[in-house]
Amino acid sequence: MDGEFVPADYFRKLERREICRDGRPLEVDLGCGDGSFLLAMARHHPDRDFLGVERLLGRVRKVCKKLTRHHLGNARVLRLESRYVIEWLLPEAAVSRVHLLCPDPWPKARHHRRRLVQTEFLTAVRRVLVPGGEFLFMTDHEEYFRWTEDKIAVCGKFERLAWDDASFFYPKSDFQQLWESAGKSMWRLRCRKSEVRDGS
Ligand SMILES: C[S@@+](CC[C@H](N)C(=O)[O-])C[C@H]1O[C@@H](n2cnc3c(N)ncnc32)[C@H](O)[C@@H]1O
């Protein structure tokens, strides 16, 4: 499919040049859903490259169609599980921003281990980020937000940054629009990879 990114080998780390044009910043949207956010970002930033990650084939197909229809050559979609992509596939210091928007909150305590945000995941996010790269997280679920704040604090290798509406261009994702139109508030967390000199 046009717009789909299919790794040559799923069992070796990608090289940056496979996912991104020379010298361009790369941004990754985990669980990109219908691709609203991905497309708006790609359109607004033709000088950056984008990789959406989505595990559902139907959604990947729809996003690919939209990318083709809008002639957006700077965004592609990878049909795979987000944790695998972050922990095993992406190379070190390759990504400028990792976006995790409206992820499944797995509200029941016995399901919390299924949440994407875990200590190992954050360690891997930090590894794939370039120096000064950012992790941006948004949810309507306060408890998942607090959970993520705690994990970030425990990880100790990120610096919290302010994030207000006027900070920079940040289009609303499909789910954000859905939740806000239902009267829900969004919880947002933005942090930067801090320069801890420990080799990680
Ligand atoms: C609640 S929707 C949010 C979609 C989009 N980020 C938004 O804000 O509109 C979550 C999306 O993440 C995808 N997803 C959930 N877990 C995933 C995982 N582990 N790896 C890849 N995609 C995942 C789902 O298929 C779904 O499209």
The ligand as an ORCA input file, in Angstrom:
! r2SCAN-3c Opt
* xyz 0 1
  C      -8.293      5.342     21.577
  S      -7.582      5.237     19.992
  C      -6.712      6.807     19.815
  C      -6.354      7.077     18.389
  C      -5.607      8.406     18.144
  N      -4.323      8.436     18.821
  C      -6.451      9.568     18.569
  O      -6.094     10.218     19.566
  O      -7.464      9.821     17.905
  C      -6.203      4.142     20.291
  C      -5.584      3.663     19.009
  O      -4.383      2.982     19.318
  C      -4.368      1.728     18.672
  N      -3.596      0.871     19.563
  C      -3.922      0.487     20.807
  N      -2.923     -0.215     21.357
  C      -1.947     -0.280     20.418
  C      -0.669     -0.870     20.390
  N      -0.205     -1.538     21.436
  N       0.077     -0.740     19.279
  C      -0.400     -0.058     18.194
  N      -1.609      0.520     18.171
  C      -2.377      0.421     19.264
  C      -5.811      1.320     18.542
  O      -6.017      0.402     17.493
  C      -6.448      2.671     18.258
  O      -6.441      2.975     16.880
*
